[in-house]
Amino acid sequence: ATMVQAIHNYQKAKDDLRLQQQNLVATTKNDYNSSQAMVLSLNSMKQALLSAKAAMEQQQAMYKVGITKEKDNSPLVDLLQSVSAYYNAELNYNQARYNAIRSKVSLKLDSGLLSVNDLIAINDQLQGH
C-alpha cells in the first residue's frame, strides 16, 4: 500500500509540475505580447502628447492676439480647452508609460531575469535621472 501511494504521489507531483510549466509558458507569452503592445501604445501616446502640446502652444499664441477657433467661444475658452486636452494627453501618456514598465517587469519576472539593477534603472527612469 505504501509503494502504491508513493507511485500515486510521484505521478501527481509530476502532473502538477507539468501544469505549472505550461502555465508559466502561457503567462510569459502573454506578458511578452502585452509588453510589445505597451511599447506601441506608449509611442502613440507620446505622439498624441506632442501634438496636444503644439496645439496648446498655438492656442496660447492665438489667445495673446485675441483670435478664436470657434466663433461661439472666447479666446480664453479655446485656450482652456487646449490646456485641458494637453493635460488629458499627458495623463494618457503617463498611464501608458506606467503600463509599459509594469509589463516589462512582469516579463522579466516570469522569465527569471529580473534583477536589482533592473529595479534601480526603472526607479532612476521614473525620477528623471
PATIZA-313664 format. One line per 10 residues: number of its first residue (from 1); their letters; for each residue x, y, z of N, C-alpha, C, O. Coordinates in pm, whole numbers, plus 50000, padded with zeros to 5 digits. Layout:
BEGIN
NUM> A> X:Y:Z:X:Y:Z:X:Y:Z:X:Y:Z; ...
END
This chain:
BEGIN
1> ATMVQAIHNY> 50082:49881:50000:50000:50000:50000:50087:50126:50000:50053:50224:49934; 50197:50124:50073:50286:50240:50080:50351:50265:49944:50368:50380:49903; 50389:50159:49874:50451:50172:49742:50350:50230:49643:50385:50316:49562; 50226:50185:49647:50122:50235:49558:50098:50383:49585:50085:50462:49492; 50093:50421:49712:50074:50561:49749:50192:50646:49701:50172:50757:49652; 50313:50595:49714:50432:50668:49669:50429:50689:49518:50462:50797:49469; 50388:50585:49444:50376:50597:49298:50269:50700:49261:50289:50780:49170; 50158:50697:49332:50049:50793:49310:50097:50936:49338:50070:51027:49260; 50167:50955:49448:50218:51088:49485:50320:51138:49382:50321:51255:49346; 50405:51048:49335:50504:51083:49234:50435:51129:49106:50472:51231:49047
11> QKAKDDLRLQ> 50335:51053:49063:50264:51086:48940:50191:51220:48954:50189:51300:48861; 50131:51244:49070:50061:51370:49095:50159:51486:49093:50131:51590:49033; 50273:51471:49157:50375:51576:49158:50425:51604:49017:50447:51719:48979; 50443:51499:48939:50488:51513:48800:50383:51589:48718:50418:51677:48639; 50256:51554:48736:50148:51623:48666:50138:51769:48708:50117:51857:48625; 50152:51794:48838:50148:51931:48889:50261:52015:48832:50241:52131:48796; 50381:51957:48823:50495:52028:48767:50471:52061:48620:50500:52172:48576; 50419:51966:48544:50390:51989:48403:50288:52102:48387:50303:52188:48300; 50186:52103:48471:50084:52208:48466:50145:52344:48500:50113:52444:48435; 50231:52349:48600:50297:52474:48636:50385:52524:48522:50390:52644:48494
21> QQNLVATTKN> 50455:52434:48456:50540:52473:48343:50455:52529:48229:50491:52630:48168; 50343:52463:48200:50254:52510:48093:50198:52648:48128:50189:52735:48042; 50159:52666:48254:50107:52795:48297:50213:52905:48287:50183:53017:48247; 50336:52872:48324:50445:52970:48316:50473:53008:48172:50494:53126:48142; 50474:52911:48083:50496:52941:47940:50384:53030:47888:50410:53127:47817; 50260:52998:47921:50147:53078:47875:50153:53220:47932:50128:53317:47860; 50186:53231:48058:50195:53363:48122:50308:53445:48059:50292:53564:48035; 50420:53381:48034:50534:53452:47973:50500:53498:47832:50534:53611:47795; 50435:53414:47754:50394:53454:47619:50297:53572:47625:50308:53667:47548; 50202:53565:47718:50106:53673:47734:50176:53803:47774:50145:53909:47721
31> DYNSSQAMVL> 50270:53794:47868:50342:53913:47911:50429:53969:47798:50443:54090:47786; 50486:53882:47716:50566:53929:47602:50477:54006:47504:50512:54116:47460; 50363:53947:47469:50271:54015:47378:50221:54147:47436:50208:54247:47366; 50192:54145:47564:50148:54267:47632:50257:54372:47630:50230:54491:47608; 50379:54330:47652:50492:54423:47650:50508:54488:47513:50533:54608:47502; 50494:54408:47408:50504:54462:47272:50392:54563:47245:50415:54668:47185; 50271:54530:47289:50157:54620:47270:50175:54749:47349:50137:54856:47303; 50233:54738:47468:50254:54857:47550:50355:54952:47487:50341:55074:47498; 50456:54897:47422:50554:54983:47354:50486:55061:47242:50509:55181:47227; 50402:54995:47166:50328:55064:47059:50235:55170:47116:50227:55281:47064
41> SLNSMKQALL> 50165:55134:47222:50075:55229:47286:50151:55349:47341:50106:55463:47327; 50264:55323:47402:50346:55431:47458:50391:55527:47348:50386:55649:47365; 50436:55473:47237:50477:55558:47125:50362:55641:47072:50379:55759:47041; 50245:55581:47063:50127:55651:47016:50088:55763:47113:50055:55874:47071; 50091:55732:47242:50055:55833:47342:50155:55947:47346:50119:56062:47373; 50281:55916:47321:50384:56021:47318:50358:56116:47201:50369:56238:47216; 50323:56060:47086:50291:56145:46971:50168:56231:46998:50164:56348:46960; 50068:56172:47063:49947:56248:47097:49980:56361:47194:49925:56470:47183; 50069:56335:47288:50111:56438:47383:50183:56552:47311:50156:56669:47337; 50274:56518:47221:50345:56622:47146:50249:56705:47061:50264:56827:47050
51> SAKAAMEQQQ> 50152:56639:47002:50052:56708:46921:49967:56801:47007:49940:56915:46969; 49925:56752:47122:49843:56833:47213:49922:56953:47264:49866:57061:47283; 50051:56933:47288:50135:57044:47335:50147:57151:47227:50137:57270:47255; 50167:57107:47103:50177:57202:46992:50046:57279:46974:50047:57399:46950; 49935:57208:46985:49803:57273:46973:49782:57373:47085:49727:57481:47063; 49824:57338:47206:49809:57429:47320:49895:57554:47300:49851:57665:47326; 50017:57534:47254:50105:57648:47230:50050:57738:47120:50060:57861:47129; 49993:57678:47019:49932:57757:46912:49813:57836:46968:49794:57953:46934; 49735:57771:47053:49618:57837:47111:49662:57950:47205:49594:58053:47213; 49773:57932:47274:49824:58039:47360:49861:58162:47277:49832:58275:47316
61> AMYKVGITKE> 49924:58138:47163:49961:58248:47075:49836:58318:47020:49832:58441:47010; 49734:58238:46986:49609:58296:46936:49539:58377:47045:49480:58481:47018; 49547:58328:47167:49485:58398:47280:49548:58535:47299:49480:58634:47326; 49681:58540:47285:49753:58666:47306:49709:58775:47209:49714:58894:47241; 49667:58735:47090:49624:58835:46992:49472:58840:46978:49420:58915:46896; 49401:58761:47059:49256:58768:47061:49184:58691:46953:49067:58718:46927; 49249:58597:46889:49186:58517:46783:49124:58393:46846:49182:58331:46935; 49004:58357:46799:48936:58238:46849:48918:58135:46738:48901:58171:46622; 48920:58007:46775:48897:57899:46679:48749:57884:46651:48706:57873:46536; 48673:57882:46757:48529:57861:46748:48460:57997:46753:48489:58079:46840
71> KDNSPLVDLL> 48369:58021:46660:48307:58153:46655:48221:58181:46778:48198:58298:46811; 48171:58076:46847:48088:58098:46965:48169:58104:47095:48114:58134:47201; 48298:58076:47087:48383:58076:47206:48465:58203:47215:48489:58272:47116; 48505:58234:47336:48603:58340:47353:48741:58278:47339:48755:58157:47352; 48843:58359:47313:48979:58304:47305:49021:58233:47434:49098:58137:47430; 48971:58279:47547:49005:58215:47674:48946:58075:47682:49012:57983:47731; 48824:58057:47635:48761:57924:47636:48840:57829:47547:48866:57715:47585; 48879:57877:47429:48961:57794:47340:49092:57756:47406:49136:57641:47397; 49155:57850:47472:49282:57823:47541:49262:57719:47651:49341:57625:47662; 49159:57736:47731:49135:57642:47840:49104:57502:47787:49145:57402:47847
81> QSVSAYYNAE> 49034:57493:47676:49006:57362:47616:49135:57296:47567:49153:57175:47582; 49225:57375:47511:49351:57318:47463:49440:57276:47580:49512:57177:47572; 49436:57353:47689:49513:57315:47809:49457:57185:47867:49533:57097:47907; 49326:57174:47871:49262:57052:47921:49299:56931:47833:49328:56824:47885; 49297:56950:47703:49333:56841:47611:49479:56801:47631:49513:56683:47625; 49565:56899:47655:49706:56869:47679:49723:56786:47806:49796:56686:47806; 49657:56825:47913:49672:56751:48038:49609:56612:48029:49657:56518:48093; 49503:56597:47952:49447:56463:47928:49547:56377:47851:49563:56258:47881; 49612:56435:47751:49712:56362:47674:49831:56324:47762:49888:56216:47749; 49868:56414:47852:49979:56386:47944:49942:56273:48039:50025:56186:48069
91> LNYNQARYNA> 49819:56274:48088:49771:56166:48174:49774:56033:48100:49822:55933:48153; 49723:56031:47978:49722:55908:47898:49864:55858:47872:49889:55738:47877; 49955:55949:47844:50095:55911:47820:50156:55850:47946:50222:55746:47940; 50133:55913:48060:50189:55861:48184:50129:55727:48223:50199:55641:48277; 50001:55707:48195:49939:55577:48220:50000:55470:48128:50026:55358:48171; 50022:55505:48002:50083:55411:47907:50226:55380:47950:50272:55266:47939; 50296:55480:47999:50434:55460:48047:50435:55365:48167:50517:55273:48174; 50345:55387:48259:50334:55300:48377:50302:55156:48335:50362:55061:48384; 50206:55141:48243:50169:55007:48196:50285:54938:48125:50303:54817:48140; 50364:55015:48049:50479:54957:47980:50584:54909:48081:50644:54803:48064
101> IRSKVSLKLD> 50606:54987:48185:50702:54948:48289:50653:54823:48361:50730:54729:48382; 50525:54820:48397:50470:54701:48465:50483:54578:48377:50517:54470:48425; 50455:54594:48249:50463:54482:48156:50606:54431:48145:50630:54310:48144; 50701:54523:48137:50842:54485:48127:50887:54410:48253:50958:54310:48245; 50846:54460:48370:50881:54395:48496:50819:54256:48503:50885:54160:48545; 50693:54243:48464:50627:54112:48466:50697:54013:48375:50718:53897:48412; 50735:54057:48257:50804:53969:48162:50938:53923:48218:50972:53805:48212; 51014:54017:48273:51144:53979:48330:51127:53889:48452:51205:53796:48472; 51025:53915:48532:50999:53832:48649:50961:53690:48606:51013:53593:48661; 50872:53678:48508:50829:53546:48459:50946:53466:48403:50953:53344:48420
111> SGLLSVNDLI> 51037:53536:48335:51148:53465:48271:51267:53447:48365:51368:53387:48327; 51255:53498:48487:51362:53481:48585:51479:53574:48561:51589:53547:48610; 51459:53681:48488:51568:53773:48454:51563:53905:48530:51647:53992:48507; 51466:53923:48617:51453:54048:48692:51564:54056:48796:51585:53964:48875; 51634:54169:48794:51743:54187:48889:51725:54317:48965:51641:54400:48929; 51803:54333:49068:51802:54458:49145:51842:54574:49056:51787:54684:49068; 51936:54551:48966:51980:54657:48874:51865:54703:48784:51856:54821:48751; 51778:54611:48744:51661:54649:48664:51571:54743:48744:51523:54844:48691; 51549:54710:48869:51462:54793:48953:51525:54929:48980:51455:55030:48985; 51656:54932:48998:51726:55061:49016:51714:55145:48890:51689:55266:48898
121> AINDQLQGH> 51731:55083:48774:51720:55156:48647:51579:55211:48627:51562:55324:48581; 51479:55133:48661:51340:55179:48648:51316:55295:48745:51254:55395:48708; 51364:55282:48865:51348:55389:48963:51416:55518:48916:51359:55626:48927; 51536:55505:48862:51606:55622:48809:51529:55685:48693:51520:55807:48682; 51474:55600:48608:51396:55647:48494:51273:55724:48541:51240:55829:48486; 51206:55672:48642:51087:55737:48693:51119:55870:48761:51037:55962:48762; 51239:55879:48818:51278:56001:48885:51344:56100:48791:51380:56211:48831; 51360:56060:48664:51413:56150:48563:51564:56161:48561:51617:56262:48513; 51634:56061:48610:51782:56064:48608:51834:56016:48475:51955:56011:48455
END
